[in-house]
């Protein structure tokens, strides 16, 4: 994948900033060249005038070239500052757009299309790889374009004074500007591929280790994991040292070529001086100009390695983003009826890359306002109904309709406006109770949040804390008990106030008294809602209108025996 294929469309609105940054970079490099070029003539001319006697000193005009030196020095400083300000601002904007683009391509794949990626590696692609690609302009494009533009300009300036010196300089800049980066690429690309793969693995390992540090400690495996991570870090450090050695060797080659070319320019200048084609001050002027011209090449080895890193990042990002969604998005938004009935007819479903069916010619009808319990043994497919309902996975045969419309006509976002889910495998963010509630409904007032917390029997818990709604709950609700965290997810679902409410194991981790109190509170608060309670606890069944059992891939009334 070419980095430009993704970056160019995103950077198009910023082309004015990017071109301005390029102009400033070229201006700073040109000012640096002119500063040394003019300084060489000024110093040599002043020394020659001083040695020639009083008459020569009086005729030598130092004010104008000295003013030129100060001018170019000032321009160099201002242009470099402005160039970094403009280019880094543009790069950060590109990174922001690139992350939006990445999320837009990853979101439709969730959750089914992302199961093949480790969480830490996917986060690395979303953060580190987008950051690397976003800096493609500043770290790769800018150095090469500046070298090409300014190198041509420097050769042209040199040709005005001495064509033979300009020929040697142009040849050297061309060979070094093309050949050295090419050699760096040959030596670095394989190492960069290894580095990208090992970094992705390490970051995935670190993320999983931090998430499971308690388990590692309790199993006595923390030291082994620490050693394994240290070994991977040492392997990465070894690759980085090799890359740094390649860059240093390339810069040494450039330094050698700079010295050799400068000597050739000096020989040409001396010969031209002896032939009276140059004045004496113009000899050091051309020599210092040659040294300054090579300054634009010194960043090319690092830029070539950065190009390799960007290609690796683009490839990894393309691999993650180009996977087609298992369930294609609908092209039209359906008209939702007022009766939110759910009907499954002869549905068969199995997860990808598995042979065991979860549902096999199963049929089920839930009418609006019903309170239905879905029970069955662990692994029977109770929670799979949620994945089918939200179109996370495709079903093989049969039909599913909701509100009188084929479920395949709905987007997940449209269904979320009608159905709220308190999932068994929930996630709470590392913030306050208020933050997590507002995530479910950003328009909720403090009164709304207090109401749903009271329904979920969490109001007394927060009253005992110092900060109430602003109480920090820790990463994934670590500061809450299992039952309290579960009830907070129920409060989130209630806060959305949708016609349908799906509760997956809502009373898990609760004692019998709290379980009964929670169910009574839920039913009193939402008597109009369609309630689907997925559970294995029989104590919930008296609160339901009917119970459906899933067994052998089919639905049947709980009091009847499934075939």
C-alpha positions as CSV (number, residue, x, y, z in Angstrom):
1,X,0.0,0.0,0.0
2,X,1.4,3.4,-1.0
3,X,1.2,5.9,1.9
4,X,0.3,8.6,-0.5
5,X,-2.8,6.6,-1.7
6,X,-4.4,7.1,1.7
7,X,-2.8,10.4,2.8
8,X,-3.3,12.5,-0.4
9,X,-7.1,12.6,-0.2
10,X,-7.0,13.5,3.5
11,X,-4.3,16.1,3.0
12,X,-6.0,17.8,0.0
13,X,-7.8,20.4,2.1
14,X,-4.5,21.2,3.7
15,X,-2.5,21.6,0.5
16,X,-2.1,25.4,1.1
17,X,-0.4,24.7,4.4
18,X,1.7,21.9,3.0
19,X,2.9,24.1,0.1
20,X,3.7,26.9,2.5
21,X,5.7,24.6,4.7
22,X,7.7,23.4,1.6
23,X,8.3,27.0,0.6
24,X,9.5,27.9,4.1
25,X,11.8,24.8,4.2
26,X,13.3,25.6,0.9
27,X,13.7,29.3,2.0
28,X,15.5,28.3,5.2
29,X,17.9,26.0,3.2
30,X,18.5,28.7,0.6
31,X,19.2,31.3,3.3
32,X,21.7,28.9,4.9
33,X,23.5,28.4,1.6
34,X,23.5,32.1,0.8
35,X,24.8,32.9,4.4
36,X,27.8,30.7,4.0
37,X,28.3,31.6,0.4
38,X,28.4,35.3,1.1
39,X,30.3,34.9,4.4
40,X,33.1,33.1,2.5
41,X,33.4,36.0,0.1
42,X,33.1,38.6,2.8
43,X,35.8,37.1,5.1
44,X,38.2,36.5,2.3
45,X,37.6,39.9,0.7
46,X,38.1,41.6,4.1
47,X,41.3,39.7,4.7
48,X,42.6,40.4,1.2
49,X,41.8,44.1,1.6
50,X,43.5,44.2,5.0
51,X,46.6,42.7,3.5
52,X,46.7,44.9,0.4
53,X,47.2,48.1,2.3
54,X,45.3,51.3,3.2
55,X,44.1,52.1,-0.3
56,X,42.5,48.7,-0.7
57,X,40.9,49.0,2.7
58,X,39.3,52.3,1.9
59,X,37.9,51.0,-1.4
60,X,36.5,47.8,0.1
61,X,32.7,48.1,0.9
62,X,32.0,46.0,3.9
63,X,28.6,47.4,4.8
64,X,26.6,45.9,2.0
65,X,27.8,42.3,2.3
66,X,27.7,42.5,6.1
67,X,24.1,43.6,5.9
68,X,23.5,40.6,3.5
69,X,25.0,38.2,6.0
70,X,22.8,39.5,8.8
71,X,19.7,39.4,6.5
72,X,20.3,35.7,5.5
73,X,21.0,34.8,9.1
74,X,17.7,36.4,10.2
75,X,15.8,34.8,7.3
76,X,17.2,31.4,8.1
77,X,16.1,31.6,11.8
78,X,12.6,32.9,11.0
79,X,12.0,30.5,8.1
80,X,13.1,27.5,10.1
81,X,10.8,28.4,13.0
82,X,7.9,29.2,10.7
83,X,8.5,26.0,8.7
84,X,8.3,23.8,11.8
85,X,5.2,25.6,13.0
86,X,3.4,25.2,9.7
87,X,4.5,21.7,8.8
88,X,3.9,20.2,12.2
89,X,0.5,21.9,12.4
90,X,-0.4,20.3,9.0
91,X,1.0,16.9,10.1
92,X,-1.1,16.9,13.3
93,X,-4.2,17.8,11.2
94,X,-3.5,15.0,8.8
95,X,-3.1,12.6,11.7
96,X,-6.4,13.6,13.1
97,X,-8.1,13.0,9.7
98,X,-6.3,9.7,9.3
99,X,-7.6,8.5,12.7
100,X,-11.1,9.4,11.8
101,X,-10.7,7.6,8.5
102,X,-9.3,4.5,10.3
103,X,-12.1,4.5,12.8
104,X,-14.7,4.8,10.0
105,X,-13.2,1.7,8.3
106,X,-12.8,-0.3,11.5
107,X,-16.2,0.4,13.1
108,X,-18.3,-1.5,10.5
109,X,-16.1,-4.6,11.1
110,X,-16.8,-4.8,14.8
111,X,-17.1,-7.1,16.5
112,X,-16.9,-10.0,14.1
113,X,-14.3,-8.7,11.7
114,X,-11.8,-7.7,14.5
115,X,-11.7,-11.0,16.3
116,X,-8.5,-12.0,14.4
117,X,-6.6,-9.0,15.8
118,X,-5.2,-8.7,19.3
119,X,-6.4,-5.7,21.2
120,X,-3.0,-4.1,21.8
121,X,-1.9,-4.7,18.2
122,X,-5.1,-3.1,16.9
123,X,-4.6,-0.1,19.3
124,X,-1.0,0.2,18.0
125,X,-2.2,0.4,14.4
126,X,-4.8,3.0,15.3
127,X,-2.4,5.2,17.3
128,X,1.2,4.5,16.3
129,X,0.7,3.6,12.6
130,X,-1.6,6.6,12.0
131,X,0.9,8.8,13.7
132,X,3.7,7.4,11.5
133,X,1.7,7.9,8.3
134,X,0.6,11.4,9.3
135,X,4.3,12.4,9.6
136,X,5.0,11.1,6.1
137,X,5.0,14.7,4.8
138,X,7.3,16.3,7.4
139,X,9.7,13.3,7.7
140,X,9.9,12.0,4.2
141,X,8.4,14.1,1.5
142,X,9.7,17.4,2.7
143,X,13.4,16.4,3.0
144,X,13.5,14.8,-0.5
145,X,11.6,17.6,-2.2
146,X,13.7,20.2,-0.5
147,X,16.9,18.4,-1.5
148,X,15.8,18.3,-5.1
149,X,14.6,21.9,-5.4
150,X,17.4,23.5,-3.4
151,X,20.1,21.2,-4.8
152,X,19.2,22.4,-8.3
153,X,19.2,26.0,-7.2
154,X,22.6,25.7,-5.6
155,X,24.1,24.2,-8.7
156,X,22.6,27.0,-10.8
157,X,24.1,29.6,-8.5
158,X,27.4,27.9,-8.6
159,X,27.3,27.8,-12.4
160,X,27.0,31.5,-12.6
161,X,30.5,31.8,-11.1
162,X,32.2,28.6,-12.3
163,X,30.5,26.1,-14.5
164,X,33.2,23.4,-13.9
165,X,32.6,23.6,-10.1
166,X,28.9,23.5,-10.7
167,X,29.2,20.3,-12.8
168,X,31.1,18.5,-10.0
169,X,28.6,19.7,-7.4
170,X,25.6,18.7,-9.5
171,X,27.1,15.2,-10.2
172,X,27.9,14.7,-6.5
173,X,24.5,15.9,-5.3
174,X,22.7,13.6,-7.8
175,X,24.8,10.5,-6.9
176,X,24.5,11.1,-3.2
177,X,20.9,12.2,-3.2
178,X,19.8,9.1,-5.2
179,X,22.4,6.5,-4.5
180,X,22.8,6.8,-0.8
181,X,19.1,6.6,0.0
182,X,18.8,3.7,-2.3
183,X,21.5,1.8,-0.4
184,X,19.9,2.7,2.9
185,X,16.6,1.3,1.6
186,X,18.3,-2.0,0.6
187,X,19.9,-2.4,4.0
188,X,17.0,-1.2,6.1
189,X,13.7,-2.4,4.6
190,X,14.0,-6.0,5.9
191,X,15.0,-4.8,9.4
192,X,12.1,-2.3,9.4
193,X,9.6,-5.1,8.6
194,X,11.0,-7.1,11.5
195,X,10.8,-4.1,13.8
196,X,7.2,-3.4,12.9
197,X,6.1,-7.0,13.5
198,X,8.0,-7.2,16.8
199,X,6.7,-3.9,18.0
200,X,3.1,-4.9,17.3
201,X,3.6,-8.1,19.2
202,X,5.2,-6.4,22.1
203,X,2.5,-3.7,22.4
204,X,-0.2,-6.4,22.2
205,X,1.7,-8.4,25.0
206,X,2.0,-5.3,27.1
207,X,-1.6,-4.4,26.8
208,X,-2.8,-7.9,27.7
209,X,-0.2,-8.1,30.6
210,X,-1.4,-4.9,32.1
211,X,-5.1,-6.0,31.8
212,X,-4.3,-9.3,33.4
213,X,-1.6,-8.4,35.9
214,X,-3.7,-9.7,38.8
215,X,-4.0,-13.1,37.2
216,X,-0.2,-13.2,36.5
217,X,0.5,-12.4,40.1
218,X,-1.9,-14.9,41.5
219,X,-0.6,-17.7,39.3
220,X,3.0,-16.8,40.0
221,X,3.7,-16.1,36.4
222,X,4.6,-12.4,36.7
223,X,8.4,-13.0,36.7
224,X,8.3,-15.2,33.6
225,X,6.2,-12.6,31.8
226,X,8.6,-9.9,32.8
227,X,11.5,-11.9,31.4
228,X,9.6,-12.6,28.2
229,X,8.8,-8.9,27.7
230,X,12.4,-7.9,28.5
231,X,13.7,-10.4,25.9
232,X,11.4,-9.0,23.2
233,X,12.5,-5.5,24.1
234,X,16.1,-6.5,23.8
235,X,15.4,-7.9,20.3
236,X,13.8,-4.6,19.3
237,X,16.7,-2.7,20.7
238,X,19.1,-4.8,18.7
239,X,17.2,-4.0,15.4
240,X,17.2,-0.3,16.3
241,X,20.9,-0.3,16.8
242,X,21.4,-1.9,13.4
243,X,19.2,0.7,11.8
244,X,21.1,3.5,13.6
245,X,24.4,2.0,12.4
246,X,23.1,2.0,8.8
247,X,22.0,5.6,9.1
248,X,25.4,6.6,10.6
249,X,27.2,4.8,7.9
250,X,25.1,6.6,5.2
251,X,25.9,10.0,6.9
252,X,29.6,9.1,6.9
253,X,29.4,8.4,3.2
254,X,27.8,11.7,2.7
255,X,30.4,13.4,4.7
256,X,33.2,11.7,2.7
257,X,31.5,12.8,-0.6
258,X,31.1,16.3,0.8
259,X,34.8,16.5,1.5
260,X,35.8,15.0,-1.8
261,X,33.5,17.3,-3.8
262,X,34.7,20.3,-1.8
263,X,38.3,19.4,-2.7
264,X,37.4,19.1,-6.4
265,X,35.6,22.5,-6.3
266,X,38.6,24.0,-4.6
267,X,40.9,22.6,-7.4
268,X,38.6,24.1,-10.0
269,X,38.4,27.4,-8.2
270,X,42.1,27.7,-7.8
271,X,42.7,26.9,-11.5
272,X,40.1,29.5,-12.4
273,X,41.8,32.0,-10.2
274,X,45.1,31.3,-11.8
275,X,43.5,31.8,-15.2
276,X,42.1,35.1,-13.9
277,X,38.5,33.9,-14.3
278,X,37.8,34.3,-10.6
279,X,38.9,36.8,-8.0
280,X,40.6,35.6,-4.8
281,X,37.6,36.1,-2.5
282,X,35.4,34.0,-4.8
283,X,37.5,30.9,-4.2
284,X,36.5,30.4,-0.5
285,X,33.0,31.6,-1.4
286,X,32.6,28.6,-3.8
287,X,34.2,26.2,-1.3
288,X,31.9,27.2,1.6
289,X,28.9,27.2,-0.9
290,X,29.8,23.6,-1.7
291,X,29.8,22.6,1.9
292,X,26.5,24.4,2.5
293,X,24.9,22.7,-0.5
294,X,25.4,19.2,1.0
295,X,23.6,20.2,4.1
296,X,20.2,19.5,2.4
297,X,21.3,15.8,1.8
298,X,22.2,15.0,5.4
299,X,18.6,14.3,6.4
300,X,18.0,11.9,3.5
301,X,19.2,8.6,5.1
302,X,16.8,9.1,8.1
303,X,14.1,10.2,5.6
304,X,14.6,6.9,3.6
305,X,14.3,4.8,6.8
306,X,11.2,6.8,7.7
307,X,9.8,6.0,4.3
308,X,10.2,2.3,5.1
309,X,8.5,2.7,8.5
310,X,5.7,4.6,6.8
311,X,5.2,1.8,4.2
312,X,5.1,-0.8,7.0
313,X,2.6,1.3,8.9
314,X,0.5,1.8,5.8
315,X,0.5,-2.0,5.1
316,X,-0.5,-2.8,8.7
317,X,-3.3,-0.2,8.6
318,X,-4.5,-1.4,5.2
319,X,-4.6,-5.0,6.4
320,X,-6.8,-4.0,9.3
321,X,-9.1,-1.5,7.5
322,X,-9.5,-3.3,4.2
323,X,-11.3,-6.4,5.6
324,X,-14.9,-6.3,4.4
325,X,-17.6,-6.4,7.0
326,X,-19.3,-9.7,7.4
327,X,-22.6,-8.1,7.2
328,X,-22.9,-5.5,4.4
329,X,-24.4,-2.1,5.4
330,X,-27.9,-1.5,4.1
331,X,-28.3,1.1,1.3
332,X,-31.7,2.5,2.5
333,X,-33.1,3.4,5.9
334,X,-36.4,1.6,6.6
335,X,-39.6,3.1,7.8
336,X,-40.1,1.8,11.4
337,X,-43.6,0.9,12.4
338,X,-45.0,1.6,15.9
339,X,-45.3,-2.1,16.7
340,X,-41.8,-3.3,17.6
341,X,-42.3,-7.0,17.2
342,X,-39.4,-9.4,16.7
343,X,-39.9,-12.4,14.5
344,X,-37.4,-15.2,13.7
345,X,-38.5,-17.8,11.2
346,X,-36.5,-20.9,10.4
347,X,-33.2,-19.2,11.2
348,X,-29.9,-21.2,11.0
349,X,-26.7,-19.6,12.2
350,X,-23.1,-20.6,13.0
351,X,-20.1,-18.5,13.8
352,X,-17.5,-18.2,11.0
353,X,-14.9,-21.0,10.8
354,X,-17.0,-23.3,13.0
355,X,-19.0,-26.4,12.2
356,X,-21.3,-26.5,15.2
357,X,-24.6,-24.6,14.5
358,X,-25.8,-22.2,17.2
359,X,-29.3,-22.0,15.8
360,X,-30.8,-24.6,13.4
361,X,-34.1,-23.8,11.8
362,X,-35.2,-21.9,14.9
363,X,-38.3,-19.7,15.1
364,X,-39.3,-17.2,17.8
365,X,-41.8,-14.3,18.1
366,X,-41.7,-11.6,20.8
367,X,-44.4,-9.0,20.6
368,X,-44.1,-5.4,21.9
369,X,-44.6,-5.1,25.6
370,X,-43.8,-8.7,26.4
371,X,-41.5,-9.8,29.2
372,X,-39.7,-12.8,28.0
373,X,-36.9,-14.8,29.7
374,X,-34.5,-16.7,27.5
375,X,-32.9,-19.5,29.3
376,X,-30.6,-22.4,28.5
377,X,-27.3,-24.0,29.4
378,X,-24.1,-22.1,29.0
379,X,-22.9,-22.0,25.4
380,X,-26.4,-22.8,24.0
381,X,-26.5,-19.5,22.1
382,X,-28.6,-17.2,24.3
383,X,-26.3,-14.2,23.8
384,X,-26.0,-15.0,20.1
385,X,-29.5,-13.6,19.6
386,X,-28.1,-10.1,20.4
387,X,-25.4,-10.5,17.8
388,X,-28.0,-11.5,15.2
389,X,-30.4,-8.8,16.2
390,X,-27.7,-6.0,15.8
391,X,-26.4,-7.6,12.6
392,X,-22.9,-8.3,13.9
393,X,-23.0,-11.7,12.2
394,X,-24.9,-12.9,9.2
395,X,-27.4,-15.8,9.5
396,X,-27.4,-18.6,6.9
397,X,-31.0,-19.4,6.3
398,X,-34.4,-18.1,7.4
399,X,-35.5,-14.6,8.1
400,X,-35.5,-12.1,11.0
401,X,-37.8,-9.1,11.0
402,X,-38.2,-6.3,13.5
403,X,-41.0,-3.8,13.5
404,X,-42.3,-5.4,10.4
405,X,-39.1,-4.9,8.4
406,X,-36.3,-7.3,7.5
407,X,-33.5,-6.9,10.0
408,X,-31.0,-6.7,7.2
409,X,-32.5,-3.3,6.2
410,X,-31.4,-1.8,9.6
411,X,-28.0,-0.3,10.5
412,X,-26.8,-1.0,14.0
413,X,-27.1,2.7,14.9
414,X,-30.8,2.6,13.8
415,X,-31.5,-0.4,16.0
416,X,-29.7,1.2,18.9
417,X,-32.3,4.0,18.9
418,X,-35.0,1.3,19.7
419,X,-33.1,-1.4,21.6
420,X,-30.9,-0.9,24.7
421,X,-28.7,-3.7,25.8
422,X,-27.0,-4.4,29.2
423,X,-24.6,-7.0,28.0
424,X,-22.9,-9.7,30.0
425,X,-19.5,-8.9,28.7
426,X,-19.8,-5.1,29.4
427,X,-17.1,-2.5,29.5
428,X,-16.9,0.5,31.8
429,X,-14.5,3.3,31.0
430,X,-11.9,4.7,33.4
431,X,-13.8,7.8,34.5
432,X,-16.6,8.8,36.8
433,X,-20.1,7.4,37.2
434,X,-21.4,10.6,35.4
435,X,-19.0,10.1,32.5
436,X,-20.2,6.5,31.9
437,X,-23.8,7.4,32.1
438,X,-23.4,10.4,29.8
439,X,-21.8,8.0,27.3
440,X,-25.2,6.3,27.0
441,X,-27.2,9.5,26.8
442,X,-25.2,12.8,26.4
443,X,-28.4,14.8,26.8
444,X,-29.3,13.3,30.2
445,X,-29.7,15.7,33.1
446,X,-28.5,15.0,36.6
447,X,-32.1,14.2,37.7
448,X,-32.3,11.6,34.9
449,X,-29.1,10.0,36.1
450,X,-30.2,10.0,39.7
451,X,-33.5,8.3,38.6
452,X,-31.9,5.4,36.8
453,X,-29.3,4.9,39.6
454,X,-32.2,4.6,42.0
455,X,-34.0,2.1,39.7
456,X,-30.7,0.1,39.5
457,X,-30.4,0.2,43.3
458,X,-27.1,2.2,43.1
459,X,-28.3,5.4,44.7
460,X,-27.5,4.3,48.3
461,X,-24.1,3.2,47.2
462,X,-23.2,6.6,45.7
463,X,-24.7,8.4,48.8
464,X,-22.0,6.7,50.9
465,X,-19.2,8.2,48.7
466,X,-17.8,11.6,48.9
467,X,-18.2,12.7,45.3
468,X,-21.5,11.0,44.3
469,X,-21.9,11.0,40.5
470,X,-18.3,12.2,40.2
471,X,-16.9,9.1,41.9
472,X,-14.1,7.5,39.9
473,X,-14.8,3.9,39.1
474,X,-11.4,2.9,37.8
475,X,-10.4,0.9,34.7
476,X,-13.3,-1.3,33.7
477,X,-15.1,-0.4,36.9
478,X,-12.4,-1.9,39.1
479,X,-13.5,0.2,42.1
480,X,-16.9,-1.3,42.0
481,X,-18.0,-4.8,43.0
482,X,-19.1,-7.1,40.2
483,X,-22.8,-6.6,41.1
484,X,-22.4,-2.8,41.3
485,X,-20.7,-2.7,37.9
486,X,-23.4,-4.8,36.4
487,X,-26.1,-2.5,37.8
488,X,-24.3,0.5,36.4
489,X,-24.6,-1.0,32.9
490,X,-28.3,-1.5,33.5
491,X,-28.6,2.2,34.5
492,X,-26.9,3.0,31.2
493,X,-29.5,1.0,29.3
494,X,-32.3,2.6,31.3
495,X,-31.0,6.1,30.6
496,X,-31.5,5.6,26.9
497,X,-35.3,5.1,27.5
498,X,-35.9,2.8,24.4
499,X,-38.9,0.7,23.7
500,X,-36.9,-2.5,23.9
501,X,-34.6,-3.5,26.8
502,X,-32.4,-6.6,26.6
503,X,-30.7,-7.6,29.9
504,X,-28.0,-10.3,29.6
505,X,-27.6,-12.0,33.0
506,X,-28.8,-8.9,34.9
507,X,-28.7,-10.4,38.4
508,X,-25.4,-12.2,38.1
509,X,-23.4,-11.7,41.3
510,X,-26.3,-10.5,43.3
511,X,-27.8,-12.1,46.4
512,X,-31.4,-13.3,46.4
513,X,-32.8,-10.2,48.2
514,X,-31.1,-7.8,45.9
515,X,-32.0,-9.8,42.8
516,X,-35.7,-9.7,43.7
517,X,-35.5,-6.0,44.5
518,X,-33.8,-5.1,41.3
519,X,-36.3,-7.0,39.1
520,X,-39.2,-5.4,40.9
521,X,-37.6,-2.0,40.5
522,X,-37.0,-2.5,36.8
523,X,-40.6,-3.7,36.1
524,X,-42.1,-0.8,38.0
525,X,-39.9,1.8,36.3
526,X,-40.5,0.4,32.7
527,X,-43.9,-1.3,32.6
528,X,-44.3,-0.3,28.9
529,X,-41.0,-1.7,27.7
530,X,-40.4,-5.0,25.9
531,X,-38.1,-6.9,28.2
532,X,-35.9,-9.7,27.0
533,X,-34.0,-11.2,30.0
534,X,-31.2,-13.6,29.1
535,X,-30.5,-15.6,32.2
536,X,-29.7,-18.9,33.7
537,X,-31.2,-18.0,37.1
538,X,-34.6,-19.5,37.7
539,X,-35.4,-16.9,40.3
540,X,-36.0,-14.3,37.5
541,X,-38.7,-16.4,35.8
542,X,-41.6,-15.3,38.1
543,X,-41.2,-11.8,36.9
544,X,-41.5,-12.7,33.3
545,X,-44.7,-13.3,31.2
546,X,-43.1,-16.4,29.7
547,X,-39.9,-18.3,29.4
548,X,-38.2,-19.6,26.2
549,X,-35.6,-22.2,26.4
550,X,-32.9,-22.6,23.7
551,X,-31.6,-26.1,23.3
552,X,-30.2,-28.0,20.4
553,X,-30.3,-24.8,18.3
554,X,-34.1,-24.3,18.6
555,X,-36.5,-22.2,20.8
556,X,-39.3,-23.7,22.7
557,X,-41.4,-22.9,25.8
558,X,-39.5,-23.6,28.9
559,X,-42.1,-26.0,30.3
560,X,-42.0,-28.1,27.2
561,X,-39.3,-30.5,26.2
562,X,-37.2,-29.5,23.2
563,X,-36.8,-32.1,20.5
